[in-house]
């Protein structure tokens, strides 16, 4: 089979060469070639799942409310922080304008007991929020104390 592909790449420089090569090729090799072409066609039509780095579906352990919080954090980071992150990094400054948005997300003190004014949420959620924030800008993650 390897010899077949080497011969094909050497002999086929144009359509007439290809036709001549195919005429000289025995039926078994033509069937192999056809089989390979079908596999390539099938590969091109594959629909891949969306890219997801949560290989073990840890996010599946969260409640629906927790996943909503995580989605809100991602959306905030992508729309409010990502566009300005590099600019502020290069200036060695902090983007104070995002603090109000972070406050509205209500993610500080997630794991504190409700009797202390916290939300009593899981440490898993807190860690995944840290991942979400660091995914866009590790500086902001450090600011929030989630490392």
N, C-alpha and C positions, 0 to 999 in steps of 0.2 A: 504494500500500500504506500509506504514512504517513497519508493521508487516511482510510483505512479504520479504522486504530487510533484516530485522533482522534475520528471519529464514534462508534466503539464506546464509548470512555470517556465521551463527553458524553451519549449517549443511554441508556446502560444504568445505571439507578439501582436497579433491582429485577428480580426474575424476570419479571414481566409485561412490563417494558420490554425485557428481553433477548429474550424470545420474539417480541415484536413486531418488534424489530430484526432478528432472524434471518429472519423471514418476508419482510421487505422487502429482504434482502440477496441479491444475485445469486449464482448457483452458483459462479462463479469465486472470488469473495471467501470464500464458505463453505468451498471446498476449501483456500484459503490458511489460513483460520482453523483448520481441522481439521489441516492439516499442522503449523502452529505448536503446536497442543495435543499432537500426537504427539511433537514434539521436546522439549517441556517434560517430558512423561511419561518419556521416555527419559533425560533429564538427571537426574531425581530418582532413578532406579534405578542410577546409576553407582556403582561401588565404587572409591574412590580408593585409591591405594597409601599406605602409612604415610608420614607426614611425615619427610623425610630431607634434611638440609642438605648432605649429601655428594654434590653434583651430579655430580661427575666420578668417583664411586666410587673415591676414593683408598683407602678402607678395604679395597677389594678387592685392593690390592697387599700387604696384610699377610698373614702366615701365619695359620693357624687358631689357633695358640698366642697370637699377638699380638692377634688379635681377642678371644680369651678374656680376656686381661689388660685390654683396653680395656673390655669388658663388665663386668668386676669393678670397675674404677675407676668406671664410670658408676653401677653399683648402689650402691657405697659412698657416692658423692657424693649420690645421691638419698635414701638411707635415713639416713645418719649426718650429713651436713653441711647439706643443704638445710633440714631442719626447724629448725636452730639458727642458720643463717647471719645472718639479719637481726637477731636478738636480739644476737649478739655484735658485729655491725657497729655497731649503735646504742649499745652500751656501750663501744665502742672497745677491745674486749678480744679475745684470741685463744682459741679453743676448744681448750685443751690436751688435752681428753679424746679428740680424734680422732687424736692422734699415734700411738697404738698401732695403730689401724686402718690408718693410712697405712703404718706399718712392715710390717704383715701383707700389704699389697698388694705389697710388695717392688718398688717402682717407682723408688727412688732409685738413681742410678748405672747406669741401664739401658744406656747407650751405652759405659760404660767397658769396657775390655778385660777378658776373663775372668781374665787373669793378674794384674790389679790388683784383683780381687775384684768386678768388675762382671758384668753379664750378657751383654755383647756384643750387645745388641739394636740395632735400626736407629734412626736419627735420626727416621725417619718415625713410628715408634711413639712415640717420646718426644714429638714434636710433637703427635701426635693425643691422647696422654694429657693434655698441657697444655690442648688444646682442651676435652677432656671435663671437666677440673677447672674451667677458667674458665667453662664453660657453666653450672655451678652456683654457683661463688663465685670471683671473680677474686682475692680476698685469699689464698685457700689456694693458688692457682696461683702467686702471687708468692712466698709462703712457701717453696714447693718450688723456686723459681728457674726456672720454666718460663714465660717470657714472650717 
